[in-house]
């Protein structure tokens, strides 16, 4: 499952960098929540995050510090974007 999550995370990072919000929306589960200490808010749901993302210039974003944890049939990917 870790390899699959790594591939999906890379596809999501690529979609975000390309401002391809339709692809990002397809990749994210409806239960997606963004947690951040930055201006996006501490806990942002999928719809709000996609709405906010559309206004961003994402072509210079880079993902880093990726961590993947598997909990039974649930996987969690955490990473930072600069």
Order of alpha helices (4+ residues) and beta strands (2+ residues): alpha-alpha-beta-beta-alpha-beta-beta
